[in-house]
Amino acid sequence: MVRDTTVLGRTGLTCSVVGLGCGGMSRLGLRKGGTMREAADLVRYALDLGITIIDTAKVYGTEPAVGAGLVGRRDGVIISTKVWPLTPDNRVDPAHITTQIEDSLRVLGLDVIDIVHLHGVTPEDYTRIIDGCLPAMERARIDGKIRHIAISELWNRDLSHRMLPMALDDNHFDVVMVGCNMLNSSARQMVLPKGLEKNVATLLMFAVRRAFADVQLLRTICARLVSEGRIGADDVDQANPLGFLLGEHCATLTEAAYRYCRHLSGVNVVLTGTGDRNHLQQNIAAIEGPPLPDAALRRIDAIFGRVDSVTGEA
């Protein structure tokens, strides 16, 4: 069961520190052959375990499962979803935002959505998206269709977090979604301190990536970072780059990755995505685990502290 809770900054909302992420490589199991009924059952199971914040998006295709899983259980659950800010032909159209919010309300079966993000905003498109889309988001909030306006970065393309500092400086958003993990923790400098300063809540994605379960991929990534001069060749054991975390500290690198992100200053919620009940239980236990030892944290920082160019997926 989830024990720990957090207050989402200036929203005043309280929720579990563990969030059920409905995107990513699993999408509640739908990407691995699961049915919508099974995905809805997983949502209900997450609620049974004490998770009280769920993050989805229209583009993930998981809003119907979230809506079904919420039937009769809406009270005390924070729902976060996202609208794509650009039209299919790459235009900014306020009506496009309004239509997506209406669609999400209908599919989720809600009268109001707690948090709605402008989804995957890039630094190049930030200004035109804010100018064109924010008024529609504000209107939805005034009309009582959404409670809080948020923004998420497209971390695969914005690895050094150029967009979110602009958004935090503008102070339009109550919640932000940021990518961060042990291999690229540049959000610690670029995003998290400013979020704390502004009292803006932070939902963290990408805490666990494939490299933490695939040692050959981890070796390949580290070798590339050494060749690029982002990691010192003498700082890392290229045969087993994160092996020092295993044994007395953690059972798996996945556990270490979740514990690392959970205890970063400025992180409110760590999102975890899965289609498997046992996997969900394990992830909850990891996120609610204690901080990594100081010596381990110093070694992670010594190896990867200058890295802002990878996600750990490839």
Sequence and secondary structure as in RCSB ss.txt:
>XXXX:A:sequence
MVRDTTVLGRTGLTCSVVGLGCGGMSRLGLRKGGTMREAADLVRYALDLGITIIDTAKVYGTEPAVGAGLVGRRD
GVIISTKVWPLTPDNRVDPAHITTQIEDSLRVLGLDVIDIVHLHGVTPEDYTRIIDGCLPAMERARIDGKIRHIA
ISELWNRDLSHRMLPMALDDNHFDVVMVGCNMLNSSARQMVLPKGLEKNVATLLMFAVRRAFADVQLLRTICARL
VSEGRIGADDVDQANPLGFLLGEHCATLTEAAYRYCRHLSGVNVVLTGTGDRNHLQQNIAAIEGPPLPDAALRRI
DAIFGRVDSVTGEA
>XXXX:A:secstr
    EEE GGG  EEESEEEE  TTTTTTGGGT  HHHHHHHHHHHHHTT  EEE  GGGT HHHHHHHHTT  T
T EEEEEE SB TTS B HHHHHHHHHHHHHHHT S EEEEEEEEE TTTHHHHHHHHHHHHHHHHHTTSEEEEE
EEE TTT TT SHHHHHHHHT  SEEEEE BTTB THHHHTHHHHHHHT EEEEE SS GGGT HHHHHHHHHHH
HHTTSS TTTS TTSTTGGGBTTTBSSHHHHHHHHHHTSTT  EEEE  S HHHHHHHHHHHTS    HHHHHHH
HHHHTT  S  S  
